[in-house]
Amino acid sequence: MKYRTTVRLALAAALWAVCAAASAQNWPAKPIRLIVPFAPGGAVDITARTLAQALAPRLGQPIVVENRGGAGGNIGVEFVARAAPDGYTLAMATSAQMAINPHMYAKMPFEGRDLVGITPVGQAVNVLCVHPSIPARSVKEFIALARANPGKLTYASGGTGASDHIAAELFMSLTGVRMTHVPYKGGAPAMLDLLAGNVDAGFSTMATAIGPIRANRLRALGLTSTRRFEPLPQIPTIAEGGVAGYEAISWYGLFAPAGTAAEIVNRLNQETVAVLQSEDVRKRMLEFGVLATSSTPEAFAAYIAADLLRWGKVIRASGIKAE
């Protein structure tokens, strides 16, 4: 009896493997859902919709973008991590869920191993900017001002653990300056108070800061990226401004549930990379402050692992906890 049971299980496993392989070869045969773990209208959502529009014709099926926000993006990503690994439910996850939240939340609803990274999609540029009333006109001058007034300068963020908050914490750890954090419920209200002069500075996303910078309502001092932003090439990076080794980027990437067939992952990677390398998509993404980027799944996994370690050190040193 035990022998027969073992044989039946082996045959069932073999049949499942054959069916899975056949399914992967016929993929995609129906619409694909792309889960965005944030509310509509933000840079992550716009990036996902830009990608979906360009990728759908190459795959021959519609890609439906679905917003599932909450818990710092964890709710939407968990939904994908628990979905069937058939290539029909994907996530546009970010560095927050994959490299920052694991250090901030006492208990995460998923682990990195529950997902497979297909390719990075873009890097969101943040910019250190100050209200025009602040006398600093460069990163070095800003550091000198902060050192002369420890804890007195204020900076706005979109919330505890948001990309602009993390960028500021790294800046302070590398320069030794201390500033007072003023968290808001999103980047938009943080920007409004910065424009009003109610706070002194911000490490704002370029998507929200580019308009005020161009209108001279904010003074841009340095970028958090390692390269300059093409539409505003006059702004140096913070590293160029004198903070060696500084880099604080928020990246977005395409993910599938762990166990998704290699054939599907590779097809998604090839088609997505082709889309991201097209001039039209790159230009559209630049318009809302996102630099298109891509890699192999293997290189993406290595990058995530390194990012997880790097941000763990910053978060432990700062003592940041999710609210």
Secondary structure, DSSP 4 states (H G I P E B T S, - for coil): -HHHHHHHHHHHHHHHHHHHHHHHHH--SS-EEEEESS-TTSHHHHHHHHHHHHHHHHHTS-EEEEE---GGGHHHHHHHHTS-SSSSEEEEEEHIIIIIHHHH-SS-SS-GGGEEEEEEEEEE-EEEEE-TTS---SHHHHHHHHHHSTTTSEEEESSTTSHHHHHHHHHHHHH----EEEE-SSHHHHHHHHHHTSSSEEEEEHHHHHHHHHTTSSEEEEESSSS--TTSTTSPBTTTTT-TT----EEEEEEEETT--HHHHHHHHHHHHHHHTSHHHHHHHHHTTEEE----HHHHHHHHHHHHHHHHHHHHHHT----
